[in-house]
Amino acid sequence: MNRRTLLLGAALLVPWLLAMSFADRLIYFPVRPHDGTPGSIGLEYEDVRLTTSDGVRVHAWFVAARGAPDRAGGHPRGAQRPAVLFLHGNAGNISHRLDKLAILYGLGADVLLLDYRGYGESEGAPSENGLYRDGDAAYDWLIARGFPAGGIVAYGESLGGTVATDLAARRPVGALVLESAPSSILGVARHHYPFLPVGVFLDDRYDALARIDRVSSPILILHSSDDEIVPFEMAEAMLAAARAPKRLVRLRGGHNDCFVVSAAIYRAALREFLAEQTGVRDG
């Protein structure tokens, strides 16, 4: 092999390796330290440690609704009050979702906030299959705690929407909420990098669009028409592919602040949906 061939091979290999490294950075932006706890906003909570089906230890917080029995420790077996399983987006950790926890708590919901593997105090490193396992472990914890499957609301924010969709497509839930959620991560990458062969480098696809037609529970989609990261057309595609009953609520504001910019619409949509589908009302 001559020197020219070696140089050509290196010239092709280096961009390939860089692209493979770059691909992971398109998806996961975990933060380890917590910036607060539910106690920081005046809420009693339980630290929850879960073991996933592949042996990874992950961390969560459980916050019981106002006036619920056994508030500090959750609900006893057999309890019928629904619970929201909150699956966050690809950046930060659960401590950066305390504002949404406060909203859900204010609407009278019990909430389990899960940090994926590699995020916060959870072990391991994130991957598509791993995040699905993390969601399953949180779901199983709620079932073991006494919540009926039909009383669990899978709530996915951004990337968490793909995890919530996968969960709801495989396991019974009472309802599915998707906030600023992509139809697939590959689709988001192609939207932002149309001239790069991102499909070659992305192993993790998070193809929620291919799964949502298997979700049999009612679906609420919250998405901003101004979303600069996940285009609104993805929400419309998810709505079209989903079974009824389903509803798409258009918000305004950016990907990360639409729930603030459109606070009144956001809260009203959640309040109505939770009341209709699970009986959860303002506490």
C-alpha positions as CSV (number, residue, x, y, z in Angstrom):
1,M,0.0,0.0,0.0
2,N,1.6,3.3,-1.1
3,R,1.7,6.5,0.9
4,R,-0.9,8.2,-1.3
5,T,-3.4,5.4,-0.6
6,L,-2.7,5.6,3.2
7,L,-3.2,9.4,3.1
8,L,-6.5,9.0,1.2
9,G,-7.7,6.4,3.7
10,A,-6.9,8.6,6.6
11,A,-8.6,11.5,5.0
12,L,-11.8,9.4,4.7
13,L,-11.5,7.8,8.1
14,V,-11.0,10.9,10.2
15,P,-14.3,12.6,9.1
16,W,-16.1,9.3,9.6
17,L,-14.8,9.0,13.2
18,L,-15.6,12.6,13.9
19,A,-19.1,12.2,12.5
20,M,-19.7,9.1,14.7
21,S,-18.6,11.1,17.8
22,F,-20.7,14.0,16.8
23,A,-23.8,11.8,16.4
24,D,-23.9,11.0,20.1
25,R,-23.7,14.7,20.9
26,L,-26.7,15.3,18.8
27,I,-28.8,13.3,21.3
28,Y,-27.6,13.3,24.9
29,F,-26.6,16.2,27.1
30,P,-26.7,14.7,30.6
31,V,-25.9,16.7,33.7
32,R,-24.9,14.9,36.9
33,P,-25.2,17.4,39.8
34,H,-28.8,18.3,40.9
35,D,-29.5,22.0,41.2
36,G,-32.3,21.4,43.7
37,T,-34.9,18.9,44.9
38,P,-38.7,18.9,45.3
39,G,-38.0,20.1,48.8
40,S,-36.5,23.3,47.3
41,I,-40.0,24.2,46.2
42,G,-41.7,23.1,49.4
43,L,-42.8,19.6,48.4
44,E,-42.3,16.5,50.4
45,Y,-40.8,13.7,48.3
46,E,-39.3,10.2,48.3
47,D,-36.0,9.3,46.9
48,V,-36.5,6.2,44.7
49,R,-33.8,3.8,43.6
50,L,-34.6,1.4,40.8
51,T,-32.8,-1.5,39.2
52,T,-33.5,-1.9,35.5
53,S,-33.8,-5.2,33.6
54,D,-30.1,-5.0,32.6
55,G,-29.0,-4.3,36.1
56,V,-28.5,-0.5,36.0
57,R,-29.3,1.5,39.1
58,V,-31.4,4.6,38.3
59,H,-32.8,7.3,40.5
60,A,-36.2,9.0,40.7
61,W,-38.2,11.3,42.9
62,F,-41.8,10.5,43.9
63,V,-44.1,13.3,45.0
64,A,-47.6,12.4,46.2
65,A,-50.5,14.7,45.6
66,R,-51.8,17.1,48.2
67,G,-54.0,15.4,50.7
68,A,-53.1,11.9,49.5
69,P,-52.7,9.1,52.1
70,D,-49.1,8.2,53.2
71,R,-47.9,11.4,51.5
72,A,-44.2,11.1,52.3
73,G,-44.0,7.5,51.2
74,G,-46.4,7.4,48.3
75,H,-49.5,5.3,48.2
76,P,-50.2,1.8,49.7
77,R,-50.9,-1.2,47.5
78,G,-54.4,-1.0,46.1
79,A,-54.5,2.7,45.9
80,Q,-56.6,3.9,42.9
81,R,-55.3,7.5,42.5
82,P,-53.5,7.9,39.2
83,A,-49.8,8.8,38.8
84,V,-47.9,10.8,36.2
85,L,-44.6,9.1,35.1
86,F,-42.6,12.1,33.9
87,L,-39.9,11.3,31.3
88,H,-37.7,14.3,30.7
89,G,-35.8,15.5,27.6
90,N,-32.3,14.9,26.5
91,A,-30.5,17.6,28.5
92,G,-30.0,18.3,32.2
93,N,-31.7,16.1,34.8
94,I,-34.9,15.9,36.9
95,S,-33.8,18.9,39.1
96,H,-34.3,21.1,36.0
97,R,-38.0,20.0,35.8
98,L,-39.1,21.3,39.2
99,D,-41.3,24.0,37.5
100,K,-43.2,21.3,35.6
101,L,-43.4,19.2,38.8
102,A,-45.0,22.2,40.5
103,I,-47.6,22.5,37.7
104,L,-48.5,18.8,37.8
105,Y,-48.7,18.9,41.6
106,G,-50.9,22.0,41.5
107,L,-53.2,20.0,39.2
108,G,-53.6,17.3,41.8
109,A,-51.4,14.6,40.3
110,D,-49.0,12.2,41.9
111,V,-45.7,12.4,40.0
112,L,-42.7,10.1,39.6
113,L,-39.8,11.9,37.9
114,L,-37.1,9.6,36.5
115,D,-33.5,10.4,35.7
116,Y,-32.3,8.1,32.8
117,R,-29.1,6.2,33.1
118,G,-26.2,8.6,32.9
119,Y,-28.3,11.6,34.2
120,G,-28.3,12.9,37.7
121,E,-27.6,10.2,40.3
122,S,-28.4,7.3,37.9
123,E,-25.6,4.9,36.9
124,G,-24.5,4.0,33.4
125,A,-24.5,5.8,30.1
126,P,-27.6,6.7,27.9
127,S,-28.7,4.7,24.9
128,E,-32.0,4.2,23.2
129,N,-32.5,0.6,24.5
130,G,-31.3,1.7,27.9
131,L,-33.8,4.6,28.2
132,Y,-36.6,2.2,27.2
133,R,-35.5,-0.1,30.1
134,D,-35.4,2.9,32.5
135,G,-39.0,3.8,31.6
136,D,-40.0,0.2,32.2
137,A,-38.3,0.1,35.6
138,A,-40.2,3.3,36.7
139,Y,-43.5,1.9,35.4
140,D,-42.9,-1.4,37.3
141,W,-42.2,0.6,40.4
142,L,-45.6,2.3,40.2
143,I,-47.4,-1.0,39.6
144,A,-45.6,-2.5,42.6
145,R,-46.6,0.5,44.6
146,G,-50.2,-0.3,44.0
147,F,-51.1,2.0,41.1
148,P,-53.3,0.3,38.5
149,A,-51.9,0.2,34.9
150,G,-54.9,2.2,33.7
151,G,-54.1,4.9,36.3
152,I,-50.6,5.6,35.0
153,V,-50.1,8.7,32.7
154,A,-46.9,8.4,30.6
155,Y,-45.7,12.0,30.2
156,G,-42.9,12.6,27.8
157,E,-41.1,15.9,27.3
158,S,-39.0,16.3,24.1
159,L,-36.9,13.1,23.8
160,G,-38.9,11.7,26.7
161,G,-41.9,11.7,24.4
162,T,-40.3,9.0,22.3
163,V,-39.6,7.0,25.5
164,A,-43.2,7.5,26.7
165,T,-44.6,6.5,23.3
166,D,-42.5,3.3,23.3
167,L,-43.7,2.5,26.8
168,A,-47.4,3.2,26.0
169,A,-47.2,1.1,22.9
170,R,-46.0,-1.9,24.8
171,R,-47.7,-1.6,28.2
172,P,-51.1,-0.5,29.3
173,V,-51.4,3.1,30.5
174,G,-54.3,5.3,31.2
175,A,-53.1,8.2,29.0
176,L,-50.1,9.5,27.1
177,V,-49.0,13.1,27.1
178,L,-46.4,14.3,24.6
179,E,-44.8,17.7,25.1
180,S,-42.6,19.1,22.3
181,A,-41.8,15.6,21.3
182,P,-40.1,14.5,18.0
183,S,-41.6,11.9,15.7
184,S,-38.0,10.5,15.6
185,I,-34.5,11.7,16.5
186,L,-33.3,10.8,13.0
187,G,-36.0,13.2,11.6
188,V,-34.8,16.0,13.9
189,A,-31.2,15.4,12.8
190,R,-32.1,15.5,9.1
191,H,-34.2,18.6,9.7
192,H,-31.2,20.5,11.2
193,Y,-28.4,18.9,9.0
194,P,-30.1,18.2,5.7
195,F,-26.7,18.0,3.8
196,L,-25.1,15.5,6.1
197,P,-25.7,11.7,5.9
198,V,-26.8,11.6,9.6
199,G,-28.7,8.3,9.1
200,V,-25.3,6.6,8.6
201,F,-24.0,7.7,12.0
202,L,-27.1,7.6,14.2
203,D,-27.6,4.2,15.8
204,D,-30.3,5.6,18.2
205,R,-33.4,6.5,16.2
206,Y,-36.2,6.9,18.7
207,D,-38.8,6.3,16.0
208,A,-42.0,7.3,17.9
209,L,-43.9,7.7,14.7
210,A,-43.6,4.0,13.9
211,R,-44.9,3.1,17.4
212,I,-47.7,5.6,18.2
213,D,-50.4,3.7,16.2
214,R,-49.9,0.9,18.8
215,V,-50.9,3.2,21.7
216,S,-54.5,2.4,22.6
217,S,-54.9,5.0,25.4
218,P,-56.0,8.7,24.9
219,I,-53.3,11.0,23.7
220,L,-52.6,14.7,24.3
221,I,-49.9,16.4,22.2
222,L,-48.6,19.8,23.3
223,H,-46.4,21.5,20.8
224,S,-45.4,25.0,19.9
225,S,-45.6,26.3,16.3
226,D,-42.5,28.3,17.1
227,D,-40.4,25.3,18.2
228,E,-36.9,25.9,16.9
229,I,-35.7,22.3,17.6
230,V,-38.6,19.9,16.9
231,P,-40.7,21.3,14.1
232,F,-44.4,21.5,14.6
233,E,-45.0,19.3,11.5
234,M,-43.7,16.4,13.6
235,A,-46.5,16.9,16.1
236,E,-49.0,16.9,13.2
237,A,-47.5,13.7,11.9
238,M,-47.8,12.1,15.3
239,L,-51.4,13.2,15.5
240,A,-52.3,11.8,12.1
241,A,-50.7,8.4,12.9
242,A,-52.3,8.1,16.4
243,R,-55.5,6.3,17.2
244,A,-58.4,8.3,18.6
245,P,-59.1,9.8,21.1
246,K,-56.3,12.2,20.5
247,R,-55.8,16.0,20.6
248,L,-53.1,18.4,19.5
249,V,-52.9,21.7,21.4
250,R,-50.9,24.4,19.7
251,L,-48.6,26.5,21.9
252,R,-46.4,29.5,21.3
253,G,-42.8,30.1,22.4
254,G,-39.6,28.2,22.0
255,H,-38.9,24.5,22.5
256,N,-37.8,25.0,26.2
257,D,-40.1,27.8,27.3
258,C,-43.4,27.2,25.5
259,F,-45.0,26.0,28.7
260,V,-44.1,29.4,30.2
261,V,-45.0,31.5,27.2
262,S,-48.3,29.6,26.8
263,A,-48.8,29.0,30.5
264,A,-52.6,29.5,30.5
265,I,-53.2,27.2,27.5
266,Y,-50.7,24.6,28.7
267,R,-52.2,24.4,32.2
268,A,-55.8,24.4,30.9
269,A,-55.1,21.6,28.4
270,L,-53.4,19.5,31.1
271,R,-56.1,20.2,33.6
272,E,-58.9,19.2,31.2
273,F,-57.1,16.1,29.9
274,L,-56.2,14.7,33.3
275,A,-59.7,15.3,34.6
276,E,-61.3,13.6,31.6
277,Q,-58.9,10.6,31.4
278,T,-57.9,9.9,35.0
279,G,-60.2,11.9,37.3
280,V,-57.2,13.9,38.6
281,R,-58.4,17.4,39.4
282,D,-56.8,20.5,41.0
283,G,-55.9,19.5,44.6
